Amino acid sequence: MPPRHGSSSRRRPRRRAAARVRRPEWGSDRGSATIELAIVLPAFMVLMLLGVQAALYFHARTVAITAATEGAKAAAVLDGRTADGEAAALAFVAEAGGDDVLPDVATTAEMTTDAVTLVVTGRSLSLVPGWDPEVRQHATTPRERPTP
Protein backbone atom coordinates (compact mmCIF):
# COMPACT_ATOMS: atom_id res chain seq x y z
CA MET A 1 0.00 0.00 0.00
CA PRO A 2 1.37 3.36 -0.88
CA PRO A 3 1.94 5.83 1.90
CA ARG A 4 -0.74 8.39 2.45
CA HIS A 5 -0.24 11.94 1.66
CA GLY A 6 1.28 13.74 4.61
CA SER A 7 2.49 10.62 6.34
CA SER A 8 5.90 9.22 6.02
CA SER A 9 6.93 5.68 5.80
CA ARG A 10 9.16 6.10 8.77
CA ARG A 11 7.77 5.69 12.18
CA ARG A 12 7.96 8.64 14.42
CA PRO A 13 9.66 8.14 17.75
CA ARG A 14 7.27 8.04 20.62
CA ARG A 15 7.28 10.94 22.93
CA ARG A 16 7.94 10.15 26.50
CA ALA A 17 5.27 11.17 28.87
CA ALA A 18 6.11 14.36 30.77
CA ALA A 19 7.33 13.69 34.28
CA ARG A 20 4.53 14.20 36.70
CA VAL A 21 5.01 16.56 39.57
CA ARG A 22 4.56 14.60 42.74
CA ARG A 23 2.43 16.24 45.30
CA PRO A 24 3.43 15.88 48.92
CA GLU A 25 1.77 13.04 50.69
CA TRP A 26 0.59 13.09 54.28
CA GLY A 27 3.63 11.15 55.44
CA SER A 28 6.07 13.58 53.80
CA ASP A 29 9.03 15.07 55.72
CA ARG A 30 8.71 18.48 54.11
CA GLY A 31 8.74 21.26 56.72
CA SER A 32 9.84 18.99 59.54
CA ALA A 33 13.04 21.00 60.13
CA THR A 34 11.00 24.12 60.79
CA ILE A 35 8.76 22.35 63.26
CA GLU A 36 11.73 20.74 65.02
CA LEU A 37 13.41 24.14 65.31
CA ALA A 38 10.22 25.68 66.69
CA ILE A 39 10.19 23.04 69.43
CA VAL A 40 13.90 22.79 70.20
CA LEU A 41 14.84 26.49 70.12
CA PRO A 42 12.62 27.60 73.05
CA ALA A 43 13.81 24.64 75.12
CA PHE A 44 17.42 25.56 74.35
CA MET A 45 16.79 29.18 75.35
CA VAL A 46 15.25 28.09 78.66
CA LEU A 47 18.31 25.92 79.37
CA MET A 48 20.61 28.85 78.62
CA LEU A 49 18.66 31.17 80.93
CA LEU A 50 18.72 28.55 83.69
CA GLY A 51 22.49 28.38 83.33
CA VAL A 52 22.79 32.16 83.62
CA GLN A 53 20.44 32.17 86.64
CA ALA A 54 22.54 29.49 88.36
CA ALA A 55 25.70 31.49 87.68
CA LEU A 56 24.15 34.63 89.19
CA TYR A 57 23.07 32.73 92.30
CA PHE A 58 26.43 31.05 92.88
CA HIS A 59 28.29 34.32 92.30
CA ALA A 60 26.12 36.02 94.94
CA ARG A 61 26.83 33.11 97.32
CA THR A 62 30.56 33.44 96.73
CA VAL A 63 30.47 37.19 97.40
CA ALA A 64 28.43 36.62 100.57
CA ILE A 65 30.73 33.94 102.02
CA THR A 66 33.83 35.98 101.22
CA ALA A 67 32.29 39.07 102.83
CA ALA A 68 31.39 37.03 105.91
CA THR A 69 34.94 35.70 106.14
CA GLU A 70 36.47 39.16 105.76
CA GLY A 71 34.11 40.58 108.39
CA ALA A 72 34.79 37.76 110.83
CA LYS A 73 38.56 38.22 110.44
CA ALA A 74 38.23 41.98 111.02
CA ALA A 75 36.20 41.44 114.20
CA ALA A 76 38.45 38.65 115.51
CA VAL A 77 41.56 40.83 115.98
CA LEU A 78 42.73 41.53 119.54
CA ASP A 79 40.67 44.68 120.14
CA GLY A 80 38.08 44.04 117.42
CA ARG A 81 34.37 44.73 117.77
CA THR A 82 31.35 43.31 116.00
CA ALA A 83 30.76 46.71 114.35
CA ASP A 84 34.23 46.46 112.76
CA GLY A 85 33.36 43.08 111.30
CA GLU A 86 30.03 44.24 109.93
CA ALA A 87 31.64 47.31 108.38
CA ALA A 88 34.35 45.18 106.76
CA ALA A 89 31.74 42.80 105.33
CA LEU A 90 29.65 45.63 103.90
CA ALA A 91 32.78 47.25 102.44
CA PHE A 92 33.70 44.00 100.71
CA VAL A 93 30.22 43.66 99.20
CA ALA A 94 30.37 47.28 97.98
CA GLU A 95 33.80 46.64 96.43
CA ALA A 96 32.58 43.44 94.76
CA GLY A 97 29.73 45.23 93.02
CA GLY A 98 27.24 46.25 95.68
CA ASP A 99 23.58 46.06 94.67
CA ASP A 100 24.55 44.81 91.21
CA VAL A 101 25.78 41.57 92.78
CA LEU A 102 24.05 41.18 96.16
CA PRO A 103 21.06 43.51 96.64
CA ASP A 104 19.44 44.04 100.05
CA VAL A 105 22.57 42.99 101.93
CA ALA A 106 22.50 42.85 105.73
CA THR A 107 25.05 41.65 108.26
CA THR A 108 24.83 40.40 111.81
CA ALA A 109 27.75 39.53 114.04
CA GLU A 110 28.01 37.56 117.26
CA MET A 111 31.09 37.53 119.44
CA THR A 112 31.91 35.09 122.22
CA THR A 113 35.08 34.81 124.26
CA ASP A 114 36.45 32.24 121.82
CA ALA A 115 35.06 33.04 118.36
CA VAL A 116 33.37 35.55 116.10
CA THR A 117 30.50 34.53 113.80
CA LEU A 118 29.38 36.88 111.06
CA VAL A 119 26.29 36.26 108.90
CA VAL A 120 25.71 37.98 105.55
CA THR A 121 22.25 37.83 103.97
CA GLY A 122 21.01 39.29 100.73
CA ARG A 123 19.21 38.51 97.53
CA SER A 124 20.59 37.11 94.31
CA LEU A 125 19.82 38.83 91.04
CA SER A 126 17.12 37.02 89.12
CA LEU A 127 16.08 36.72 85.49
CA VAL A 128 12.65 35.46 86.55
CA PRO A 129 10.31 38.32 87.46
CA GLY A 130 8.99 38.08 91.00
CA TRP A 131 11.52 35.46 92.12
CA ASP A 132 14.51 36.68 94.08
CA PRO A 133 16.32 33.87 95.87
CA GLU A 134 17.77 34.61 99.29
CA VAL A 135 21.48 34.14 99.92
CA ARG A 136 22.63 33.50 103.50
CA GLN A 137 26.24 32.68 104.37
CA HIS A 138 28.12 32.67 107.66
CA ALA A 139 31.73 32.46 108.74
CA THR A 140 33.20 31.71 112.15
CA THR A 141 36.74 32.66 113.13
CA PRO A 142 38.55 32.17 116.43
CA ARG A 143 39.36 35.37 118.33
CA GLU A 144 42.91 36.50 118.87
CA ARG A 145 44.12 36.30 122.44
CA PRO A 146 47.27 37.68 123.98
CA THR A 147 49.69 34.98 125.04
CA PRO A 148 52.25 35.48 127.77
C-alpha positions as CSV (number, residue, x, y, z in Angstrom):
1,M,0.0,0.0,0.0
2,P,1.4,3.4,-0.9
3,P,1.9,5.8,1.9
4,R,-0.7,8.4,2.5
5,H,-0.2,11.9,1.7
6,G,1.3,13.7,4.6
7,S,2.5,10.6,6.3
8,S,5.9,9.2,6.0
9,S,6.9,5.7,5.8
10,R,9.2,6.1,8.8
11,R,7.8,5.7,12.2
12,R,8.0,8.6,14.4
13,P,9.7,8.1,17.8
14,R,7.3,8.0,20.6
15,R,7.3,10.9,22.9
16,R,7.9,10.2,26.5
17,A,5.3,11.2,28.9
18,A,6.1,14.4,30.8
19,A,7.3,13.7,34.3
20,R,4.5,14.2,36.7
21,V,5.0,16.6,39.6
22,R,4.6,14.6,42.7
23,R,2.4,16.2,45.3
24,P,3.4,15.9,48.9
25,E,1.8,13.0,50.7
26,W,0.6,13.1,54.3
27,G,3.6,11.2,55.4
28,S,6.1,13.6,53.8
29,D,9.0,15.1,55.7
30,R,8.7,18.5,54.1
31,G,8.7,21.3,56.7
32,S,9.8,19.0,59.5
33,A,13.0,21.0,60.1
34,T,11.0,24.1,60.8
35,I,8.8,22.3,63.3
36,E,11.7,20.7,65.0
37,L,13.4,24.1,65.3
38,A,10.2,25.7,66.7
39,I,10.2,23.0,69.4
40,V,13.9,22.8,70.2
41,L,14.8,26.5,70.1
42,P,12.6,27.6,73.1
43,A,13.8,24.6,75.1
44,F,17.4,25.6,74.3
45,M,16.8,29.2,75.3
46,V,15.2,28.1,78.7
47,L,18.3,25.9,79.4
48,M,20.6,28.9,78.6
49,L,18.7,31.2,80.9
50,L,18.7,28.5,83.7
51,G,22.5,28.4,83.3
52,V,22.8,32.2,83.6
53,Q,20.4,32.2,86.6
54,A,22.5,29.5,88.4
55,A,25.7,31.5,87.7
56,L,24.2,34.6,89.2
57,Y,23.1,32.7,92.3
58,F,26.4,31.0,92.9
59,H,28.3,34.3,92.3
60,A,26.1,36.0,94.9
61,R,26.8,33.1,97.3
62,T,30.6,33.4,96.7
63,V,30.5,37.2,97.4
64,A,28.4,36.6,100.6
65,I,30.7,33.9,102.0
66,T,33.8,36.0,101.2
67,A,32.3,39.1,102.8
68,A,31.4,37.0,105.9
69,T,34.9,35.7,106.1
70,E,36.5,39.2,105.8
71,G,34.1,40.6,108.4
72,A,34.8,37.8,110.8
73,K,38.6,38.2,110.4
74,A,38.2,42.0,111.0
75,A,36.2,41.4,114.2
76,A,38.5,38.6,115.5
77,V,41.6,40.8,116.0
78,L,42.7,41.5,119.5
79,D,40.7,44.7,120.1
80,G,38.1,44.0,117.4
81,R,34.4,44.7,117.8
82,T,31.4,43.3,116.0
83,A,30.8,46.7,114.4
84,D,34.2,46.5,112.8
85,G,33.4,43.1,111.3
86,E,30.0,44.2,109.9
87,A,31.6,47.3,108.4
88,A,34.3,45.2,106.8
89,A,31.7,42.8,105.3
90,L,29.6,45.6,103.9
91,A,32.8,47.3,102.4
92,F,33.7,44.0,100.7
93,V,30.2,43.7,99.2
94,A,30.4,47.3,98.0
95,E,33.8,46.6,96.4
96,A,32.6,43.4,94.8
97,G,29.7,45.2,93.0
98,G,27.2,46.3,95.7
99,D,23.6,46.1,94.7
100,D,24.5,44.8,91.2
101,V,25.8,41.6,92.8
102,L,24.0,41.2,96.2
103,P,21.1,43.5,96.6
104,D,19.4,44.0,100.0
105,V,22.6,43.0,101.9
106,A,22.5,42.9,105.7
107,T,25.1,41.7,108.3
108,T,24.8,40.4,111.8
109,A,27.7,39.5,114.0
110,E,28.0,37.6,117.3
111,M,31.1,37.5,119.4
112,T,31.9,35.1,122.2
113,T,35.1,34.8,124.3
114,D,36.5,32.2,121.8
115,A,35.1,33.0,118.4
116,V,33.4,35.5,116.1
117,T,30.5,34.5,113.8
118,L,29.4,36.9,111.1
119,V,26.3,36.3,108.9
120,V,25.7,38.0,105.6
121,T,22.3,37.8,104.0
122,G,21.0,39.3,100.7
123,R,19.2,38.5,97.5
124,S,20.6,37.1,94.3
125,L,19.8,38.8,91.0
126,S,17.1,37.0,89.1
127,L,16.1,36.7,85.5
128,V,12.6,35.5,86.5
129,P,10.3,38.3,87.5
130,G,9.0,38.1,91.0
131,W,11.5,35.5,92.1
132,D,14.5,36.7,94.1
133,P,16.3,33.9,95.9
134,E,17.8,34.6,99.3
135,V,21.5,34.1,99.9
136,R,22.6,33.5,103.5
137,Q,26.2,32.7,104.4
138,H,28.1,32.7,107.7
139,A,31.7,32.5,108.7
140,T,33.2,31.7,112.2
141,T,36.7,32.7,113.1
142,P,38.5,32.2,116.4
143,R,39.4,35.4,118.3
144,E,42.9,36.5,118.9
145,R,44.1,36.3,122.4
146,P,47.3,37.7,124.0
147,T,49.7,35.0,125.0
148,P,52.3,35.5,127.8
